[in-house]
Amino acid sequence: MSPSNDRMRLLAVLAMMAALGLLLSPAHGETGTVGLAPAGAFPTLVPADDALLTVEAVNGAPFARPSPDRVSAAALRAQILLDRAGFSPGAIDARDNDNFRRALAAFQRELGFPQSGMLDRVTWEALLAISVEPVLGEYEITRADIRGPFTPDLPAGIEERIGLRRLAYRDPRELLAEKFHMDQRLLSALNPGAAFDRAGTRIVVARVGRPGPKTKLRVARIEVDKPQRRLRAYDRDNRLVAVYPASVGSAEKPTPSGSFVVRRIARYPVWRYNPRFAFKDIKSTRPFRIAAGPNNPLGTVWIGISKPTYGIHGTPIPEQVGTASSNGCVRLTNWDAQALAAMVTRRTRVEVFE
């Protein structure tokens, strides 16, 4: 592609974004610095050449191709911009992972770019055109953030959680990571030594949230793309509203394909198990229930569809969305499920395809 074609395509992108209200006026930048986490906080990741994760370095990160399994300032900036645009990368972790590449491919598809799923310079410039606000900023932990109640000793097994009154967050760090759509390891890496359980502590977080006018978006149709592990939401004019990474069923417990309709929306649902589900990791031969809360198997939202016992819901393990399989339902991160639930109605169509 020639430089002149690149420029023309980028101008077209800017015009489209302006029409959708995705461009913002400049905002004041943030100050302060943070270093990489101490050894062990990011046990499976190492920094790339561009990855001094200071506020200034990330907010001003230039174009750089991220590498798998290496945290990158450019990848972190791009992930937050994708999240703002409604192309969710899942849990923001500053890595070139599968969810990041699929979010990039969805973004490229919407703009008519080649769907490489790679961060190239044209895609980078289009992302920067979404918002001029800094992608990292400071947040002061509030009393509400640390009030709880919390469940620090949450049992690992589902059946061990029978009888618990609530499945709350384990601690304020888990709550804050979810609030800002972040992998907990990245939150810790950006804030080494931070007292997450103390009101008044100032921490560095991802500045998520969609730019533009705060008009209420409505979703008329949902597509669940099982091979791509993606959920796409469209308005009544067939315009793409959001794209989310999704976990779908396995060969043993597949997600049913076909056309359905949203029937029920429940926030903080209780999870009820029936032995006829025959989940392989559950031994009980009797029905039981699991209390509501963000660490409930359904997460914080249940969107039931016209196929009995199936739906779209959140999950207590956002890092596994888009990679692990479900028991047949469609799993999103809790924050993506909440955003979707706020946009659907009981008449929203759901198309699930192979």
C-alpha positions as a Markdown table, in Angstrom:
| # | Residue | x | y | z |
|---|---|---|---|---|
| 1 | Met | 0.0 | 0.0 | 0.0 |
| 2 | Ser | 1.4 | 3.4 | -1.0 |
| 3 | Pro | 1.8 | 6.3 | 1.6 |
| 4 | Ser | -0.8 | 8.3 | -0.3 |
| 5 | Asn | -3.3 | 5.4 | 0.0 |
| 6 | Asp | -2.5 | 5.1 | 3.7 |
| 7 | Arg | -3.2 | 8.8 | 4.2 |
| 8 | Met | -6.5 | 8.6 | 2.3 |
| 9 | Arg | -7.6 | 5.5 | 4.2 |
| 10 | Leu | -6.7 | 7.2 | 7.5 |
| 11 | Leu | -8.6 | 10.3 | 6.6 |
| 12 | Ala | -11.7 | 8.1 | 5.8 |
| 13 | Val | -11.3 | 6.5 | 9.2 |
| 14 | Leu | -11.2 | 9.9 | 10.9 |
| 15 | Ala | -14.3 | 11.0 | 9.1 |
| 16 | Met | -16.1 | 7.8 | 10.2 |
| 17 | Met | -15.0 | 8.2 | 13.8 |
| 18 | Ala | -16.1 | 11.8 | 13.9 |
| 19 | Ala | -19.5 | 10.8 | 12.6 |
| 20 | Leu | -19.8 | 8.2 | 15.4 |
| 21 | Gly | -18.7 | 10.7 | 18.0 |
| 22 | Leu | -15.5 | 8.8 | 18.8 |
| 23 | Leu | -13.1 | 11.8 | 18.6 |
| 24 | Leu | -12.5 | 13.8 | 21.8 |
| 25 | Ser | -11.0 | 17.2 | 22.5 |
| 26 | Pro | -7.6 | 17.2 | 24.2 |
| 27 | Ala | -7.5 | 16.6 | 27.9 |
| 28 | His | -4.9 | 17.3 | 30.6 |
| 29 | Gly | -2.2 | 14.7 | 30.7 |
| 30 | Glu | -1.3 | 12.7 | 33.8 |
| 31 | Thr | 1.9 | 12.8 | 35.7 |
| 32 | Gly | 3.8 | 10.3 | 37.9 |
| 33 | Thr | 5.9 | 7.3 | 37.1 |
| 34 | Val | 5.7 | 3.6 | 37.9 |
| 35 | Gly | 8.1 | 0.8 | 37.3 |
| 36 | Leu | 7.8 | -2.8 | 36.4 |
| 37 | Ala | 6.6 | -5.1 | 39.1 |
| 38 | Pro | 9.1 | -6.9 | 41.4 |
| 39 | Ala | 10.3 | -10.3 | 40.4 |
| 40 | Gly | 7.5 | -12.8 | 40.6 |
| 41 | Ala | 4.6 | -10.5 | 40.1 |
| 42 | Phe | 4.6 | -11.2 | 36.3 |
| 43 | Pro | 5.9 | -14.8 | 36.5 |
| 44 | Thr | 5.4 | -15.7 | 32.8 |
| 45 | Leu | 6.1 | -12.4 | 31.2 |
| 46 | Val | 9.2 | -10.4 | 30.4 |
| 47 | Pro | 9.4 | -6.8 | 29.2 |
| 48 | Ala | 9.9 | -6.0 | 25.5 |
| 49 | Asp | 12.4 | -3.3 | 24.5 |
| 50 | Asp | 9.8 | -0.6 | 24.7 |
| 51 | Ala | 8.2 | -1.7 | 27.9 |
| 52 | Leu | 9.2 | 0.6 | 30.7 |
| 53 | Leu | 5.7 | 0.8 | 31.9 |
| 54 | Thr | 5.7 | 4.3 | 33.3 |
| 55 | Val | 2.7 | 6.6 | 32.9 |
| 56 | Glu | 4.6 | 8.8 | 30.5 |
| 57 | Ala | 6.1 | 5.9 | 28.5 |
| 58 | Val | 2.7 | 4.2 | 27.9 |
| 59 | Asn | 0.7 | 7.4 | 27.3 |
| 60 | Gly | 3.3 | 8.5 | 24.7 |
| 61 | Ala | 4.2 | 5.1 | 23.4 |
| 62 | Pro | 5.2 | 5.2 | 19.7 |
| 63 | Phe | 4.4 | 2.5 | 17.2 |
| 64 | Ala | 6.2 | -0.8 | 17.9 |
| 65 | Arg | 5.3 | -4.3 | 17.0 |
| 66 | Pro | 4.6 | -6.2 | 20.3 |
| 67 | Ser | 6.1 | -9.7 | 20.8 |
| 68 | Pro | 4.2 | -12.6 | 22.3 |
| 69 | Asp | 4.8 | -13.2 | 26.1 |
| 70 | Arg | 6.4 | -9.8 | 26.5 |
| 71 | Val | 4.7 | -6.9 | 28.1 |
| 72 | Ser | 4.8 | -3.9 | 25.8 |
| 73 | Ala | 4.0 | -0.2 | 26.3 |
| 74 | Ala | 2.6 | -0.1 | 22.7 |
| 75 | Ala | 0.5 | -3.2 | 23.3 |
| 76 | Leu | -0.9 | -1.7 | 26.5 |
| 77 | Arg | -1.8 | 1.6 | 24.8 |
| 78 | Ala | -3.4 | -0.2 | 21.9 |
| 79 | Gln | -5.5 | -2.5 | 24.2 |
| 80 | Ile | -6.9 | 0.4 | 26.1 |
| 81 | Leu | -7.8 | 2.2 | 22.9 |
| 82 | Leu | -9.5 | -0.9 | 21.5 |
| 83 | Asp | -11.5 | -1.2 | 24.7 |
| 84 | Arg | -12.6 | 2.4 | 24.4 |
| 85 | Ala | -13.7 | 1.8 | 20.8 |
| 86 | Gly | -15.9 | -1.2 | 21.8 |
| 87 | Phe | -13.5 | -3.8 | 20.5 |
| 88 | Ser | -12.7 | -5.6 | 23.7 |
| 89 | Pro | -9.3 | -7.2 | 24.1 |
| 90 | Gly | -10.6 | -9.0 | 27.3 |
| 91 | Ala | -8.5 | -8.5 | 30.4 |
| 92 | Ile | -6.0 | -5.8 | 29.6 |
| 93 | Asp | -2.5 | -7.3 | 30.2 |
| 94 | Ala | 0.0 | -5.4 | 27.8 |
| 95 | Arg | 0.7 | -8.7 | 25.9 |
| 96 | Asp | 0.3 | -9.7 | 22.3 |
| 97 | Asn | -2.2 | -12.5 | 23.0 |
| 98 | Asp | -5.0 | -14.2 | 21.1 |
| 99 | Asn | -7.7 | -11.8 | 22.4 |
| 100 | Phe | -5.6 | -8.8 | 21.5 |
| 101 | Arg | -5.1 | -10.1 | 17.9 |
| 102 | Arg | -8.7 | -11.0 | 17.5 |
| 103 | Ala | -9.8 | -7.5 | 18.7 |
| 104 | Leu | -7.3 | -6.0 | 16.2 |
| 105 | Ala | -8.7 | -8.1 | 13.4 |
| 106 | Ala | -12.3 | -7.1 | 14.3 |
| 107 | Phe | -11.2 | -3.4 | 14.3 |
| 108 | Gln | -9.4 | -3.8 | 11.0 |
| 109 | Arg | -12.5 | -5.6 | 9.5 |
| 110 | Glu | -14.8 | -2.7 | 10.5 |
| 111 | Leu | -12.5 | -0.1 | 8.9 |
| 112 | Gly | -11.9 | -2.1 | 5.7 |
| 113 | Phe | -8.3 | -2.8 | 6.5 |
| 114 | Pro | -6.7 | -6.2 | 5.8 |
| 115 | Gln | -7.6 | -8.5 | 8.7 |
| 116 | Ser | -4.1 | -9.5 | 9.7 |
| 117 | Gly | -4.8 | -9.3 | 13.5 |
| 118 | Met | -1.3 | -7.7 | 13.8 |
| 119 | Leu | -0.6 | -4.2 | 15.0 |
| 120 | Asp | 0.7 | -2.4 | 11.9 |
| 121 | Arg | 1.3 | 1.3 | 11.5 |
| 122 | Val | -2.0 | 2.1 | 9.7 |
| 123 | Thr | -4.0 | 0.3 | 12.4 |
| 124 | Trp | -2.0 | 2.1 | 15.1 |
| 125 | Glu | -2.8 | 5.5 | 13.6 |
| 126 | Ala | -6.5 | 4.6 | 13.4 |
| 127 | Leu | -6.4 | 3.6 | 17.1 |
| 128 | Leu | -4.8 | 6.9 | 18.1 |
| 129 | Ala | -7.6 | 8.7 | 16.2 |
| 130 | Ile | -10.2 | 7.2 | 18.6 |
| 131 | Ser | -9.2 | 9.3 | 21.5 |
| 132 | Val | -6.6 | 11.8 | 22.5 |
| 133 | Glu | -7.0 | 11.3 | 26.2 |
| 134 | Pro | -4.1 | 9.5 | 28.1 |
| 135 | Val | -4.6 | 5.8 | 28.4 |
| 136 | Leu | -3.2 | 5.5 | 31.9 |
| 137 | Gly | -4.1 | 7.7 | 34.8 |
| 138 | Glu | -4.3 | 7.9 | 38.5 |
| 139 | Tyr | -7.2 | 6.7 | 40.6 |
| 140 | Glu | -7.7 | 7.3 | 44.3 |
| 141 | Ile | -9.0 | 4.2 | 46.1 |
| 142 | Thr | -12.3 | 5.0 | 47.8 |
| 143 | Arg | -13.9 | 3.7 | 51.0 |
| 144 | Ala | -16.5 | 2.0 | 48.8 |
| 145 | Asp | -13.7 | 0.1 | 47.0 |
| 146 | Ile | -12.5 | -1.4 | 50.3 |
| 147 | Arg | -15.8 | -1.7 | 52.2 |
| 148 | Gly | -16.5 | -5.2 | 51.0 |
| 149 | Pro | -17.6 | -7.7 | 52.2 |
| 150 | Phe | -14.9 | -9.8 | 50.7 |
| 151 | Thr | -14.3 | -13.5 | 50.6 |
| 152 | Pro | -10.6 | -14.0 | 51.0 |
| 153 | Asp | -10.7 | -17.7 | 51.5 |
| 154 | Leu | -12.9 | -18.6 | 48.6 |
| 155 | Pro | -12.7 | -22.4 | 48.0 |
| 156 | Ala | -11.4 | -23.5 | 44.6 |
| 157 | Gly | -14.0 | -26.2 | 43.9 |
| 158 | Ile | -17.6 | -25.4 | 42.9 |
| 159 | Glu | -19.1 | -28.0 | 45.4 |
| 160 | Glu | -17.0 | -26.5 | 48.2 |
| 161 | Arg | -18.8 | -23.2 | 47.7 |
| 162 | Ile | -22.3 | -24.7 | 48.5 |
| 163 | Gly | -23.7 | -23.0 | 51.5 |
| 164 | Leu | -21.6 | -19.8 | 51.2 |
| 165 | Arg | -23.8 | -16.7 | 51.7 |
| 166 | Arg | -22.1 | -14.8 | 48.9 |
| 167 | Leu | -19.3 | -15.2 | 46.3 |
| 168 | Ala | -17.8 | -11.7 | 46.7 |
| 169 | Tyr | -14.4 | -10.5 | 45.4 |
| 170 | Arg | -11.5 | -12.0 | 47.3 |
| 171 | Asp | -10.0 | -8.6 | 48.0 |
| 172 | Pro | -10.0 | -5.0 | 46.8 |
| 173 | Arg | -7.3 | -5.7 | 44.2 |
| 174 | Glu | -9.6 | -8.1 | 42.4 |
| 175 | Leu | -12.4 | -5.6 | 42.6 |
| 176 | Leu | -10.2 | -2.8 | 41.2 |
| 177 | Ala | -8.7 | -5.0 | 38.4 |
| 178 | Glu | -12.2 | -5.7 | 37.2 |
| 179 | Lys | -13.4 | -2.1 | 37.6 |
| 180 | Phe | -10.6 | -1.1 | 35.1 |
| 181 | His | -10.8 | -4.1 | 32.9 |
| 182 | Met | -7.3 | -5.2 | 33.9 |
| 183 | Asp | -5.4 | -8.4 | 34.5 |
| 184 | Gln | -4.6 | -8.4 | 38.2 |
| 185 | Arg | -0.9 | -9.1 | 37.5 |
| 186 | Leu | -0.8 | -5.9 | 35.3 |
| 187 | Leu | -2.5 | -3.9 | 38.0 |
| 188 | Ser | 0.2 | -5.1 | 40.5 |
| 189 | Ala | 3.0 | -4.4 | 38.0 |
| 190 | Leu | 1.9 | -0.8 | 37.5 |
| 191 | Asn | 1.6 | -0.3 | 41.3 |
| 192 | Pro | 4.4 | -2.2 | 43.1 |
| 193 | Gly | 3.9 | -2.0 | 46.8 |
| 194 | Ala | 0.6 | -0.3 | 46.6 |
| 195 | Ala | -1.8 | -0.7 | 49.5 |
| 196 | Phe | -4.9 | -1.7 | 47.6 |
| 197 | Asp | -6.9 | -2.1 | 50.8 |
| 198 | Arg | -6.4 | 1.5 | 52.0 |
| 199 | Ala | -8.7 | 4.3 | 51.1 |
| 200 | Gly | -6.8 | 7.3 | 49.7 |
| 201 | Thr | -4.1 | 5.3 | 48.0 |
| 202 | Arg | -3.4 | 6.6 | 44.6 |
| 203 | Ile | -2.8 | 3.9 | 41.9 |
| 204 | Val | -2.2 | 3.9 | 38.2 |
| 205 | Val | -5.0 | 2.3 | 36.2 |
| 206 | Ala | -6.3 | 1.9 | 32.6 |
| 207 | Arg | -8.5 | 4.7 | 31.6 |
| 208 | Val | -11.3 | 2.7 | 30.0 |
| 209 | Gly | -14.7 | 3.9 | 29.0 |
| 210 | Arg | -16.1 | 4.7 | 25.6 |
| 211 | Pro | -15.6 | 8.3 | 24.3 |
| 212 | Gly | -18.1 | 10.4 | 22.6 |
| 213 | Pro | -21.7 | 11.4 | 23.6 |
| 214 | Lys | -23.2 | 9.5 | 26.4 |
| 215 | Thr | -26.2 | 8.3 | 24.4 |
| 216 | Lys | -27.7 | 5.0 | 25.3 |
| 217 | Leu | -26.8 | 2.4 | 22.7 |
| 218 | Arg | -29.3 | -0.3 | 21.9 |
| 219 | Val | -28.5 | -3.8 | 20.5 |
| 220 | Ala | -31.0 | -5.3 | 18.1 |
| 221 | Arg | -28.9 | -8.3 | 17.1 |
| 222 | Ile | -26.1 | -10.4 | 18.5 |
| 223 | Glu | -23.8 | -12.7 | 16.6 |
| 224 | Val | -21.9 | -15.4 | 18.3 |
| 225 | Asp | -19.0 | -16.6 | 16.1 |
| 226 | Lys | -18.0 | -19.9 | 17.6 |
| 227 | Pro | -14.9 | -20.5 | 15.4 |
| 228 | Gln | -13.5 | -17.0 | 16.2 |
| 229 | Arg | -14.7 | -17.0 | 19.8 |
| 230 | Arg | -16.2 | -13.6 | 19.3 |
| 231 | Leu | -19.5 | -12.0 | 20.1 |
| 232 | Arg | -20.6 | -9.1 | 17.9 |
| 233 | Ala | -23.4 | -6.7 | 18.8 |
| 234 | Tyr | -25.3 | -4.6 | 16.2 |
| 235 | Asp | -27.9 | -1.8 | 16.4 |
| 236 | Arg | -31.2 | -1.8 | 14.5 |
| 237 | Asp | -29.5 | -0.1 | 11.6 |
| 238 | Asn | -27.1 | -3.1 | 11.4 |
| 239 | Arg | -24.2 | -0.9 | 12.6 |
| 240 | Leu | -21.6 | -2.7 | 14.7 |
| 241 | Val | -21.8 | -1.5 | 18.4 |
| 242 | Ala | -19.3 | -3.8 | 20.1 |
| 243 | Val | -17.2 | -6.9 | 19.8 |
| 244 | Tyr | -16.3 | -9.0 | 22.8 |
| 245 | Pro | -14.1 | -12.1 | 23.2 |
| 246 | Ala | -16.2 | -15.1 | 24.2 |
| 247 | Ser | -15.7 | -18.6 | 25.6 |
| 248 | Val | -18.0 | -21.1 | 23.9 |
| 249 | Gly | -18.8 | -24.8 | 24.5 |
| 250 | Ser | -16.5 | -27.7 | 23.9 |
| 251 | Ala | -17.1 | -30.8 | 21.7 |
| 252 | Glu | -18.5 | -32.6 | 24.8 |
| 253 | Lys | -20.7 | -29.6 | 25.8 |
| 254 | Pro | -21.2 | -27.6 | 22.7 |
| 255 | Thr | -22.9 | -24.2 | 22.5 |
| 256 | Pro | -26.1 | -24.7 | 20.4 |
| 257 | Ser | -26.1 | -23.1 | 17.0 |
| 258 | Gly | -29.2 | -21.4 | 15.5 |
| 259 | Ser | -31.5 | -18.4 | 16.0 |
| 260 | Phe | -32.7 | -17.4 | 19.4 |
| 261 | Val | -34.1 | -14.4 | 21.3 |
| 262 | Val | -33.1 | -12.8 | 24.6 |
| 263 | Arg | -35.7 | -13.8 | 27.2 |
| 264 | Arg | -34.3 | -12.7 | 30.6 |
| 265 | Ile | -31.7 | -10.4 | 32.0 |
| 266 | Ala | -30.6 | -11.0 | 35.6 |
| 267 | Arg | -27.9 | -9.1 | 37.5 |
| 268 | Tyr | -26.0 | -11.0 | 40.2 |
| 269 | Pro | -27.7 | -14.3 | 39.4 |
| 270 | Val | -27.8 | -17.4 | 41.6 |
| 271 | Trp | -26.3 | -20.5 | 39.9 |
| 272 | Arg | -28.4 | -23.6 | 40.1 |
| 273 | Tyr | -27.0 | -27.0 | 39.2 |
| 274 | Asn | -29.2 | -29.9 | 38.0 |
| 275 | Pro | -27.5 | -33.3 | 37.9 |
| 276 | Arg | -28.9 | -33.9 | 34.4 |
| 277 | Phe | -26.3 | -31.3 | 33.2 |
| 278 | Ala | -23.7 | -34.0 | 34.0 |
| 279 | Phe | -20.7 | -31.6 | 34.2 |
| 280 | Lys | -17.6 | -33.8 | 34.5 |
| 281 | Asp | -16.1 | -31.7 | 37.3 |
| 282 | Ile | -19.1 | -32.0 | 39.5 |
| 283 | Lys | -19.8 | -35.2 | 41.4 |
| 284 | Ser | -23.1 | -34.3 | 43.2 |
| 285 | Thr | -26.1 | -36.3 | 42.2 |
| 286 | Arg | -28.4 | -33.8 | 43.9 |
| 287 | Pro | -29.4 | -30.3 | 42.7 |
| 288 | Phe | -27.7 | -27.4 | 44.5 |
| 289 | Arg | -27.3 | -23.6 | 44.3 |
| 290 | Ile | -24.4 | -21.3 | 44.4 |
| 291 | Ala | -24.9 | -17.8 | 45.9 |
| 292 | Ala | -24.6 | -14.7 | 43.8 |
| 293 | Gly | -21.5 | -12.5 | 43.5 |
| 294 | Pro | -18.8 | -11.7 | 41.0 |
| 295 | Asn | -17.1 | -15.1 | 41.8 |
| 296 | Asn | -20.3 | -17.0 | 41.0 |
| 297 | Pro | -19.9 | -19.3 | 37.9 |
| 298 | Leu | -22.3 | -16.9 | 36.0 |
| 299 | Gly | -20.3 | -13.8 | 37.1 |
| 300 | Thr | -22.3 | -10.6 | 37.6 |
| 301 | Val | -24.8 | -10.9 | 34.7 |
| 302 | Trp | -27.0 | -13.6 | 33.1 |
| 303 | Ile | -28.6 | -13.0 | 29.7 |
| 304 | Gly | -31.0 | -15.9 | 29.1 |
| 305 | Ile | -32.0 | -16.9 | 25.6 |
| 306 | Ser | -34.9 | -18.8 | 24.2 |
| 307 | Lys | -32.9 | -22.1 | 24.3 |
| 308 | Pro | -33.7 | -23.3 | 27.9 |
| 309 | Thr | -30.8 | -23.4 | 30.3 |
| 310 | Tyr | -28.5 | -21.5 | 27.8 |
| 311 | Gly | -27.4 | -17.9 | 27.9 |
| 312 | Ile | -24.7 | -15.3 | 27.8 |
| 313 | His | -23.0 | -14.5 | 31.1 |
| 314 | Gly | -20.0 | -13.2 | 33.0 |
| 315 | Thr | -17.3 | -15.2 | 34.6 |
| 316 | Pro | -15.1 | -15.0 | 37.7 |
| 317 | Ile | -11.9 | -15.7 | 35.6 |
| 318 | Pro | -11.7 | -13.0 | 33.0 |
| 319 | Glu | -8.2 | -14.1 | 31.9 |
| 320 | Gln | -9.6 | -17.3 | 30.5 |
| 321 | Val | -12.3 | -15.7 | 28.3 |
| 322 | Gly | -11.7 | -16.5 | 24.7 |
| 323 | Thr | -9.3 | -19.3 | 25.4 |
| 324 | Ala | -11.0 | -21.8 | 27.8 |
| 325 | Ser | -14.2 | -23.7 | 26.8 |
| 326 | Ser | -17.5 | -23.3 | 28.6 |
| 327 | Asn | -20.1 | -25.9 | 29.5 |
| 328 | Gly | -22.2 | -24.7 | 26.6 |
| 329 | Cys | -23.1 | -21.1 | 27.4 |
| 330 | Val | -21.3 | -18.1 | 26.1 |
| 331 | Arg | -19.0 | -16.5 | 28.6 |
| 332 | Leu | -17.8 | -12.9 | 28.6 |
| 333 | Thr | -15.7 | -11.0 | 31.1 |
| 334 | Asn | -18.0 | -9.5 | 33.8 |
| 335 | Trp | -17.5 | -6.0 | 32.5 |
| 336 | Asp | -18.3 | -6.9 | 28.9 |
| 337 | Ala | -21.4 | -8.9 | 30.0 |
| 338 | Gln | -22.5 | -5.8 | 32.1 |
| 339 | Ala | -22.0 | -3.5 | 29.1 |
| 340 | Leu | -24.0 | -5.9 | 26.8 |
| 341 | Ala | -26.8 | -6.4 | 29.3 |
| 342 | Ala | -27.3 | -2.6 | 29.4 |
| 343 | Met | -27.8 | -2.5 | 25.7 |
| 344 | Val | -30.1 | -5.5 | 25.0 |
| 345 | Thr | -33.8 | -6.0 | 25.4 |
| 346 | Arg | -36.0 | -9.1 | 25.7 |
| 347 | Arg | -36.5 | -8.8 | 21.9 |
| 348 | Thr | -32.8 | -8.8 | 20.9 |
| 349 | Arg | -32.1 | -11.6 | 18.4 |
| 350 | Val | -29.2 | -13.9 | 19.0 |
| 351 | Glu | -27.6 | -15.8 | 16.1 |
| 352 | Val | -25.1 | -18.5 | 16.9 |
| 353 | Phe | -23.1 | -20.0 | 14.1 |
| 354 | Glu | -20.3 | -22.4 | 13.3 |
